[in-house]
């Protein structure tokens, strides 16, 4: 009899086990049993072919209506074309060549139904475009060699598959495991299952893989969804309980220090939100265990000044603070901004302030040595830097606070490297983000982070109007874009034009979305700048900015743009966060569908910062009704970054909540969806808190403890410790 931990190489034939591991990363019996069907085919139901997307690897259920041989151009011989319908009027064409075509011809006869797996292609244009699967794998429902009992049930599970691994191959492997599976110890206590009316684990797994009807599937999904929520809640609650015992140096506020002096010099009133969040952070910093707080707020809501006040509180208490920025452009911008806000307090010495040091990888040797000496000696109360701060040679006298700007741009290991520089105890950590990205939303929904929210914009922020420019459907709209930009420049204002790529295919800097179609390469800064300078923007002062420019040149361009010496800045996403030029009023984003929702919202926030109404134009060739266009329409419809984060989460999913991936990689969540299942998560959280409060080490629940250990296997345990 098999067990969850048994390797598939023992449970299955070696060839099948090797394929499942290589293609789907399924290594154990437990991995396979947790590989749930994507959907179920009913014997009388066919696939809706209108839902297909190019390059998607799919399994469709259809009926063969025609099979005919066609001559091969210029080669002689023939190939087989098979027409398959979905019962709704849509068709897909299967093509077979060589010996395979003769085998397919004997099996794919009109009137037969089956499953066809392959990569979706298309040929033809417009109304004449036809879906195509070239050399698909297939299995017919009526063929006796498939096994009469396999299709005896009304529901046929269709599994997520891949190249060289078909859904029916997975189904057969699943059958071997289910037939030899012994009794399974249930990690959920009987009273908990009874309270939520959940079936046992073995019953749920059998029902999800071999359902008798849809009611079986519903019951199984309810149990397996709760499993995932409960296990993850247990992990996160244990982690939070452990964090409460970690030591940290308290950094209580002073009434007569730098912070009080800084507040007295502010030329404006803090918003009510800034004051409230500041009080929450101040209270956390005064505790003897480390703060781990997420500060989320709209673009321009004033997160930087909240973070600066926290850093000054730590400096007042004898410690140091570091602000970690993802790019040199942003680090330089933060350094200038903080130094400007502090004024003479940033010079230290006779004014009683503190040194604000800048530490980036491009600093000259002398400047770098000076910054490192200030950090190591404690002369620099605040250090602003990029990943260069993480190097082993960089030391701090007493690191008390780590502020991470735009946390999704840093890996967990990088943030952990700063924690290690704190010496005894752990530093307090403040993470800032303008638009919560999927993993941040995920961890927030699971209640693992302490969250502060800034929803109130400071006075003086102007509204931003956003429009989608459908360049392919309405080319004259693009002409109007450049006319509108010139109108703003003539009023004495400035503009950004953002492109996904630098040029010559040598370096994308955008969060390029992987839409399922075949298109030209993304537009490049160098090409667009040249074309516009010689064409519709001729005569305007245009400059380029991207990550591969020498650091001194990047800084010079930004300074010139800030001084108003440049009308139009054509850039990559190096200007995504932190860049603050109040005179800029227009943001044109080329190939906007190549960017993620969060990036678009961040980029848009670069305009409308100085009281001037902002205009953001999203230029795209994506057609109406496509997922790419849907993302852009969502961005144009709202300025609410939190609403957009939900759109982002729904489209990209949450990634692996316990793993290093932000999204797109194998997830530990198979059944659970964070937005759809918030009620399930909340209920599981209450149950997990009750259990762990009474039994923190789960001594009385050994099977649950083993499940948690399995969940945290390999690098995930280390990852959780670092976060």
C-alpha positions in Angstrom: 0.0 0.0 0.0 1.2 3.5 -0.9 1.7 6.5 1.4 1.8 10.2 0.9 5.6 10.3 1.2 6.3 7.4 -1.1 8.3 8.4 -4.3 6.4 8.0 -7.5 9.4 6.0 -8.8 8.2 3.2 -6.5 4.5 3.6 -7.0 4.5 3.8 -10.8 6.5 2.5 -13.8 9.8 4.4 -14.1 8.9 6.1 -17.5 5.7 7.6 -16.2 7.3 8.7 -12.9 10.1 10.4 -14.7 7.7 12.3 -17.0 5.5 13.4 -14.1 8.6 14.7 -12.3 10.2 16.4 -15.3 7.1 18.0 -16.7 4.9 18.7 -13.7 7.4 18.5 -10.8 5.4 15.7 -9.1 7.7 13.5 -7.1 5.7 11.7 -4.4 2.3 10.0 -4.1 1.2 13.0 -2.1 2.2 15.4 -4.9 0.2 13.4 -7.4 -2.9 13.2 -5.2 -2.7 17.0 -4.7 -2.7 17.4 -8.5 -6.4 18.1 -8.8 -8.5 18.0 -12.0 -8.8 21.4 -13.7 -12.3 20.5 -14.7 -14.6 17.6 -15.6 -15.9 16.5 -19.0 -19.4 15.1 -19.1 -20.0 12.5 -21.7 -22.6 14.6 -23.5 -20.8 17.9 -23.0 -18.2 19.4 -25.3 -15.6 22.2 -24.9 -16.5 25.8 -25.7 -13.9 26.5 -28.3 -14.5 30.3 -28.1 -12.5 30.3 -24.9 -9.2 29.2 -26.5 -6.1 31.4 -26.6 -3.1 31.2 -28.9 -0.1 29.2 -27.6 -2.1 27.8 -24.7 -1.6 24.1 -24.0 -5.2 22.8 -23.8 -7.3 19.7 -23.7 -10.6 20.1 -25.6 -13.5 17.7 -25.7 -15.2 17.6 -29.1 -16.8 15.6 -31.9 -15.2 14.7 -35.2 -17.3 15.9 -38.1 -14.9 15.5 -41.0 -11.5 14.0 -41.8 -10.0 14.6 -45.2 -6.6 14.4 -46.9 -5.0 17.4 -48.4 -2.0 17.7 -50.7 1.3 19.0 -49.3 2.5 22.0 -51.2 5.8 21.5 -53.1 6.6 18.3 -51.3 4.2 15.7 -52.7 2.2 13.4 -50.6 -0.7 14.3 -48.3 -1.6 15.4 -44.8 -4.7 14.8 -42.7 -7.0 17.6 -41.6 -9.7 16.7 -39.1 -12.6 19.0 -38.2 -13.8 19.0 -34.6 -16.9 20.9 -33.3 -18.0 21.9 -29.8 -21.7 21.7 -30.3 -22.1 25.5 -30.3 -21.0 26.2 -33.8 -17.3 26.7 -33.2 -14.7 24.5 -34.8 -11.1 23.5 -34.4 -8.9 21.8 -36.9 -6.4 19.0 -36.2 -3.5 18.5 -38.5 -1.4 15.3 -38.8 1.6 14.5 -41.0 3.6 11.5 -42.0 2.9 8.1 -40.4 0.9 9.7 -37.6 -1.7 10.9 -40.1 -2.5 7.3 -41.2 -2.9 6.1 -37.6 -5.1 9.1 -36.8 -7.2 8.5 -39.9 -8.2 5.1 -38.8 -9.3 6.4 -35.3 -10.7 9.8 -36.0 -13.9 9.0 -37.8 -16.9 11.3 -38.1 -19.3 11.0 -35.2 -16.7 10.0 -32.6 -16.1 12.0 -29.5 -12.9 12.3 -27.6 -10.3 14.5 -25.9 -7.6 16.3 -27.9 -4.5 17.8 -26.2 -2.0 20.2 -27.8 -0.8 23.8 -28.3 -3.4 26.1 -29.8 -2.4 27.8 -33.0 -4.4 29.8 -35.6 -4.3 30.5 -39.3 -6.2 33.0 -41.4 -7.2 36.5 -40.4 -10.4 38.2 -39.0 -13.6 36.2 -39.6 -11.6 33.6 -41.5 -9.3 32.8 -38.6 -9.4 29.1 -37.7 -8.2 27.4 -34.5 -5.7 24.7 -35.0 -3.9 21.9 -33.0 -0.9 20.5 -34.8 -0.2 16.8 -34.1 -2.3 16.7 -30.9 -2.4 13.8 -28.6 -5.9 12.3 -28.4 -8.1 9.7 -26.8 -11.5 8.7 -28.0 -14.3 8.0 -25.6 -15.7 5.0 -27.5 -12.4 3.0 -28.0 -12.2 -0.2 -26.0 -8.4 0.0 -25.7 -8.8 3.1 -23.5 -10.4 0.8 -20.8 -14.1 0.5 -20.6 -14.3 1.4 -17.0 -12.4 4.7 -17.4 -15.3 6.4 -19.1 -18.1 4.5 -17.2 -18.5 7.5 -14.9 -20.6 10.5 -16.0 -17.7 12.9 -15.1 -14.2 12.5 -16.7 -11.5 14.4 -14.8 -9.3 16.6 -17.0 -6.0 17.4 -15.3 -3.5 20.2 -15.8 -1.0 18.6 -18.2 2.0 19.6 -20.3 4.1 18.7 -23.3 4.5 14.9 -23.4 2.1 14.3 -20.5 -1.5 14.0 -21.4 -4.5 14.4 -19.0 -5.4 10.7 -19.6 -1.8 9.6 -18.7 -2.2 11.5 -15.4 -5.6 9.9 -14.9 -4.2 6.4 -15.3 -1.3 7.1 -12.9 -3.8 8.5 -10.5 -5.8 5.3 -10.8 -2.8 3.2 -9.9 -2.1 5.3 -6.8 -5.8 5.3 -5.7 -6.1 1.6 -6.0 -3.1 0.9 -3.8 -3.6 3.7 -1.3 -3.9 2.6 2.3 -5.7 4.3 5.2 -4.9 7.9 5.5 -4.5 9.6 9.0 -6.5 12.8 8.9 -4.7 16.0 10.0 -8.0 17.7 10.9 -9.5 16.7 14.3 -12.8 14.9 14.1 -14.6 17.7 16.0 -13.4 20.3 13.6 -14.5 18.2 10.6 -17.9 17.7 12.2 -18.3 21.4 13.0 -17.7 22.4 9.4 -19.4 19.3 7.9 -16.3 18.2 6.1 -15.6 14.7 4.8 -12.5 12.8 5.8 -9.3 13.3 3.8 -9.4 9.9 2.1 -13.0 10.3 1.1 -12.3 13.8 -0.3 -9.4 12.6 -2.4 -11.4 9.8 -3.8 -14.3 12.1 -4.6 -12.1 14.7 -6.3 -10.4 12.1 -8.6 -13.3 9.7 -9.1 -16.5 11.6 -8.6 -19.9 9.9 -9.1 -21.6 13.3 -9.6 -21.1 17.0 -9.2 -22.1 16.8 -5.5 -19.0 14.6 -4.9 -16.9 17.3 -6.4 -18.5 20.1 -4.3 -18.0 18.2 -1.1 -14.4 17.3 -1.9 -13.4 20.8 -2.9 -14.9 22.2 0.3 -12.7 19.9 2.4 -9.5 20.4 0.4 -10.0 24.2 0.2 -10.4 24.3 4.0 -7.3 22.1 4.4 -5.1 24.6 2.5 -6.5 27.6 4.5 -6.2 25.8 7.9 -2.6 24.6 7.2 -1.4 28.0 6.0 -3.1 29.8 8.9 -1.4 27.4 11.3 2.0 28.1 9.8 1.5 31.9 9.8 0.1 31.9 13.4 3.1 29.8 14.6 5.4 32.2 12.9 3.7 35.2 14.4 3.9 33.6 17.9 7.6 33.0 17.4 8.3 36.5 16.2 6.7 37.9 19.4 9.6 36.2 21.3 12.4 37.6 19.1 14.4 40.4 20.8 14.7 43.9 19.4 16.0 47.1 20.9 13.2 49.4 21.8 13.3 52.8 20.1 10.8 54.9 22.0 10.1 58.5 20.9 11.7 61.6 22.5 10.0 64.9 22.9 13.1 67.0 22.3 15.0 65.2 19.5 15.4 65.3 15.8 11.9 64.2 15.1 10.4 67.1 17.2 12.7 69.6 15.5 11.8 68.2 12.0 8.1 68.4 12.8 8.5 72.0 13.9 10.1 72.9 10.6 7.5 71.3 8.3 6.0 73.9 5.9 2.7 71.9 5.8 0.3 70.0 8.0 0.5 66.2 8.1 -2.7 64.6 7.0 -4.9 62.9 9.5 -3.9 59.5 8.0 -0.2 60.3 8.2 -0.5 61.3 11.9 -2.5 58.1 12.7 -0.1 55.8 10.9 2.8 57.6 12.4 1.5 56.9 15.9 1.0 53.2 15.1 4.6 52.9 13.9 6.0 54.9 16.8 4.3 52.5 19.3 5.7 49.5 17.5 9.2 50.9 17.5 9.0 51.3 21.3 8.5 47.6 21.8 11.1 45.0 22.7 10.2 42.7 19.7 10.6 43.6 16.1 8.0 45.5 14.1 7.0 43.9 10.8 4.6 46.4 9.3 3.3 47.0 5.8 2.7 50.6 4.9 0.5 50.7 1.9 -0.9 53.8 0.3 -1.9 55.4 -2.9 0.8 56.9 -5.2 1.5 60.3 -3.7 -0.2 59.6 -0.3 3.0 60.7 1.6 4.5 57.3 2.6 8.0 58.7 2.4 7.5 61.4 5.1 5.9 58.8 7.3 8.9 56.5 6.9 11.3 59.5 7.5 9.6 60.3 10.8 10.0 56.7 11.8 13.7 56.8 10.9 14.2 60.0 12.9 12.6 58.3 16.0 15.1 55.5 15.7 18.0 58.0 15.3 16.7 59.9 18.4 16.9 56.6 20.3 20.6 56.1 19.4 20.1 53.8 16.4 20.4 53.9 12.7 18.0 53.4 9.8 18.5 52.3 6.3 16.2 52.9 3.3 16.5 50.3 0.6 15.5 51.4 -2.9 15.3 49.1 -5.9 17.1 51.3 -8.4 19.9 53.9 -8.3 17.6 56.5 -9.8 15.2 56.0 -7.0 17.9 55.8 -4.3 19.4 59.1 -5.6 15.9 60.6 -5.6 15.2 59.5 -2.0 18.6 60.9 -0.9 17.9 64.3 -2.5 14.3 64.3 -1.1 15.2 63.3 2.4 18.2 65.7 2.5 15.9 68.5 1.2 13.2 67.8 3.8 15.7 67.7 6.6 17.6 70.8 5.4 20.4 71.7 7.9 19.4 68.7 10.0 20.9 66.5 7.4 24.4 67.9 7.9 25.0 66.7 11.4 27.6 68.6 13.4 26.8 71.9 15.0 23.1 71.7 13.9 22.6 68.6 16.0 21.2 66.6 13.1 22.5 63.5 11.5 24.4 62.5 8.3 22.2 61.1 5.5 24.6 58.9 3.5 24.0 57.6 0.0 25.5 54.1 -0.8 25.1 52.7 -4.3 27.2 50.5 -6.5 28.3 53.2 -8.9 29.8 55.5 -6.3 33.5 56.4 -6.7 36.0 54.8 -4.4 36.4 57.8 -2.2 32.7 58.5 -1.8 32.0 54.9 -1.2 34.6 54.7 1.6 33.2 57.8 3.2 29.7 56.5 3.2 30.8 53.1 4.5 32.8 54.8 7.3 29.8 56.9 8.3 27.6 53.8 8.4 30.1 51.8 10.4 30.9 54.6 12.9 27.3 55.6 13.4 27.8 59.1 12.1 25.2 58.4 9.5 21.9 58.0 11.2 20.2 57.4 7.9 21.7 55.4 5.0 19.9 55.4 1.6 21.0 52.8 -0.8 20.4 50.0 -3.3 21.5 46.4 -3.1 25.0 47.7 -2.6 24.1 48.1 1.1 23.7 44.3 1.3 27.4 43.6 0.7 29.3 42.0 3.5 31.8 44.8 3.8 29.0 47.3 4.6 28.6 47.4 8.4 26.4 49.5 10.8 27.1 50.7 14.3 23.5 50.0 15.5 21.0 49.2 12.8 17.5 49.7 14.3 15.1 50.1 11.4 15.0 48.8 7.8 12.7 50.6 5.4 12.1 48.7 2.2 10.6 50.8 -0.7 8.5 48.8 -3.2 9.2 45.4 -1.5 8.3 43.4 -4.6 11.5 44.5 -6.2 13.6 42.8 -3.6 14.0 39.1 -2.8 13.5 37.7 0.6 17.2 36.8 0.8 18.2 40.4 0.1 16.0 41.7 2.9 17.3 39.1 5.2 20.9 40.2 4.6 20.1 43.6 6.1 18.6 41.9 9.2 21.8 40.1 9.8 23.6 43.4 10.0 21.7 44.4 13.1 24.1 42.4 15.4 22.3 41.5 18.6 18.5 41.2 18.2 16.6 42.1 15.1 15.9 45.4 13.5 12.4 46.7 13.1 11.1 46.5 9.5 8.8 48.8 7.6 7.8 47.8 4.1 6.2 50.3 1.7 4.2 49.8 -1.4 1.9 52.0 -3.4 0.0 49.2 -5.1 0.0 45.9 -3.2 1.2 43.2 -5.5 -0.3 39.7 -5.5 1.9 38.2 -2.8 1.5 41.2 -0.5 -2.3 41.0 -0.9 -2.0 37.3 -0.2 -0.1 37.7 3.0 -2.4 40.5 4.1 -5.5 38.4 3.5 -3.9 35.7 5.6 -3.3 38.2 8.4 0.4 37.7 8.7 1.5 41.3 8.3 0.5 44.2 10.5 -0.9 46.7 8.0 -1.2 50.4 8.0 -3.0 52.1 5.2 -2.8 55.7 3.8 -5.8 56.4 1.8 -5.9 60.2 2.1 -4.0 62.2 -0.4 -2.2 65.4 0.7 -3.7 68.7 -0.3 -2.5 69.9 -3.6 -2.6 66.6 -5.4 -4.5 67.0 -8.7 -6.7 64.3 -10.2 -5.3 62.1 -13.0 -7.4 61.3 -16.1 -6.5 58.0 -17.9 -7.5 57.0 -21.4 -6.8 53.9 -23.5 -5.4 54.8 -27.0 -6.3 51.8 -29.3 -3.6 52.4 -31.9 -4.5 49.4 -34.1 -8.2 50.0 -34.2 -8.1 53.8 -34.4 -4.7 55.1 -35.6 -5.8 58.7 -35.6 -6.1 58.4 -31.8 -2.3 58.0 -31.7 -1.8 61.2 -33.8 -4.1 63.0 -31.3 -1.9 61.7 -28.5 1.2 63.6 -29.8 -0.9 66.7 -30.5 -2.2 66.6 -26.9 1.3 66.2 -25.5 2.5 69.2 -27.5 -0.4 71.2 -26.1 0.8 70.5 -22.6 4.4 71.4 -23.4 3.2 74.7 -24.9 1.6 75.5 -21.5 5.1 75.1 -20.0 4.6 71.6 -18.7 6.6 68.4 -19.1 5.9 64.8 -20.2 7.1 61.2 -19.8 6.9 58.6 -22.5 7.6 55.1 -21.2 8.6 52.1 -23.3 9.0 48.4 -22.3 12.5 48.0 -23.8 15.7 50.0 -24.2 16.7 49.0 -27.7 18.4 46.4 -29.8 16.8 43.7 -27.7 19.5 44.0 -25.1 17.5 44.6 -22.0 13.8 44.7 -21.0 13.1 46.5 -17.8 9.3 46.2 -17.7 7.2 43.7 -16.1 6.3 42.3 -19.5 3.0 40.5 -19.5 3.0 37.1 -21.3 -0.1 37.4 -23.4 -0.8 34.4 -25.5 -0.3 35.8 -29.0 2.6 36.3 -31.4 3.5 40.0 -31.8 6.3 42.2 -32.9 9.0 43.0 -30.3 8.1 45.6 -27.6 8.7 49.2 -28.5 12.1 50.5 -27.4 13.2 53.8 -25.9 16.0 54.5 -28.3 13.8 53.8 -31.4 10.8 55.7 -30.1 12.8 58.7 -29.0 14.5 59.0 -32.5 11.2 58.6 -34.4 9.3 61.1 -32.3 12.2 63.7 -32.3 12.2 63.6 -36.1 8.5 63.4 -36.4 5.5 64.6 -34.3 7.7 66.0 -31.4 10.2 67.7 -33.6 11.6 70.8 -32.0 10.9 69.8 -28.4 13.7 69.1 -26.0 13.8 65.3 -25.7 16.1 63.1 -23.7 16.3 59.4 -22.9 16.7 57.6 -19.6 17.2 53.9 -18.9 18.9 51.5 -16.6 22.0 50.9 -18.8 23.1 54.5 -18.9 26.2 55.3 -16.8 25.0 56.4 -13.3 26.4 59.9 -13.6 24.5 60.3 -16.9 21.2 59.0 -15.4 21.6 61.5 -12.5 22.4 64.3 -14.9 19.3 63.6 -17.0 17.0 63.5 -14.0 18.4 66.7 -12.6 18.0 68.4 -15.9 14.4 67.2 -16.2 13.7 68.3 -12.6 15.0 71.8 -13.5 12.7 72.0 -16.5 15.5 71.8 -19.1 13.9 68.8 -20.8 10.4 68.8 -22.2 9.9 65.1 -22.9 11.7 62.3 -21.1 11.5 59.0 -23.0 12.3 56.3 -20.4 11.9 52.7 -19.3 10.4 51.8 -15.9 13.4 53.3 -14.1 11.0 56.2 -13.4 8.3 53.8 -12.0 8.6 54.8 -8.4 9.9 57.7 -6.3 10.6 60.2 -9.2 8.9 63.5 -8.2 8.8 66.3 -10.8 5.9 68.5 -10.0 5.8 70.2 -13.4 5.2 66.9 -15.3 1.6 66.5 -16.4 1.5 63.9 -19.1 2.4 60.2 -19.0 2.3 58.3 -22.3 2.9 54.5 -21.9 3.7 52.8 -25.2 2.7 49.1 -25.5 0.9 49.5 -22.3 -0.5 46.0 -22.5 3.1 44.7 -22.0 3.1 46.0 -18.4 1.4 44.6 -15.3 -1.5 46.5 -13.6 0.6 47.5 -10.6 3.3 49.0 -12.9 0.8 51.0 -14.9 -0.6 52.4 -11.7 2.9 53.3 -10.4 3.9 54.9 -13.7 0.7 56.9 -13.8 1.5 58.3 -10.3 4.5 60.2 -11.7 2.2 63.0 -13.0 -0.3 65.2 -11.2 2.1 65.8 -8.3 2.4 69.5 -8.3 -1.2 70.7 -8.5 -1.4 70.3 -12.3 -4.1 68.0 -13.6 -2.5 64.7 -14.7 -3.1 62.9 -18.0 -2.1 59.3 -18.6 -2.5 57.8 -22.1 -2.2 54.0 -22.4 -1.2 53.2 -26.0 -1.9 49.7 -27.1 -2.5 47.5 -30.2 -4.5 45.0 -28.2 -8.0 44.6 -29.4 -11.2 45.2 -27.4 -12.5 42.1 -25.6 -9.0 40.6 -25.0 -7.6 40.0 -21.5 -4.8 42.5 -22.2 -7.3 45.2 -23.1 -9.3 44.3 -20.1 -6.3 45.1 -17.8 -5.9 48.5 -19.4 -9.6 49.3 -19.2 -9.5 48.4 -15.5 -6.6 50.8 -15.0 -8.4 53.6 -16.9 -11.6 53.0 -14.9 -10.2 53.7 -11.4 -7.4 55.5 -9.5 -7.9 53.1 -6.5 -4.7 51.2 -6.2 -6.2 48.7 -3.8 -9.0 47.9 -6.3 -6.4 47.4 -9.0 -4.4 45.1 -6.7 -7.4 42.8 -6.7 -7.6 42.9 -10.5 -3.9 42.0 -10.6 -4.5 39.2 -8.1 -7.4 37.8 -10.0 -5.5 37.8 -13.3 -2.0 36.7 -12.2 -3.1 34.7 -9.1 -1.3 34.9 -5.8 1.9 32.9 -6.6 3.2 30.7 -4.0 2.4 32.1 -0.6 5.1 30.1 1.1 7.6 30.1 -1.7 9.9 32.6 -3.4 7.7 33.1 -6.5 5.6 36.3 -6.8 3.4 34.6 -9.4 3.4 32.2 -12.3 5.2 29.4 -10.6 3.9 26.3 -8.9 1.8 27.3 -6.0 1.1 25.7 -2.7 -2.5 26.8 -3.1 -4.3 24.4 -5.4 -7.9 24.8 -4.4 -7.9 28.1 -2.4 -8.4 31.5 -4.1 -7.6 34.4 -1.8 -10.3 36.7 -3.1 -13.1 34.2 -3.6 -12.4 32.3 -0.4 -11.9 35.1 2.2 -14.7 33.7 4.4 -13.1 30.2 4.4 -9.7 31.8 5.3 -11.3 33.8 8.2 -13.0 30.7 9.6 -9.8 28.6 9.3 -7.9 31.4 11.0 -10.2 31.4 14.1 -10.0 27.6 14.4 -6.2 27.6 14.0 -5.8 30.4 16.6 -7.9 28.4 19.1 -6.0 25.2 18.6 -2.5 26.8 18.7 -3.3 28.9 21.7 -4.1 25.7 23.6 -1.4 23.6 22.0 1.4 25.8 20.5 3.6 22.9 19.5 0.7 20.7 18.3 1.8 18.0 20.7 -1.7 16.7 20.8 -2.1 16.8 17.0 0.9 14.9 15.6 -0.7 14.3 12.1 -1.3 18.0 11.7 2.2 18.8 12.8 3.5 16.3 10.2 1.4 18.0 7.5 2.9 21.4 8.4 6.4 19.9 8.3 5.7 18.6 4.9 4.4 22.0 3.8 7.5 23.7 5.0 9.9 21.2 3.5 13.1 22.2 1.7 13.6 25.9 1.1 10.2 27.0 2.4 11.1 26.7 6.0 14.1 28.9 5.5 12.0 31.3 3.5 9.4 31.8 6.2 12.2 32.3 8.8 13.6 35.1 6.6 10.4 36.9 6.0 
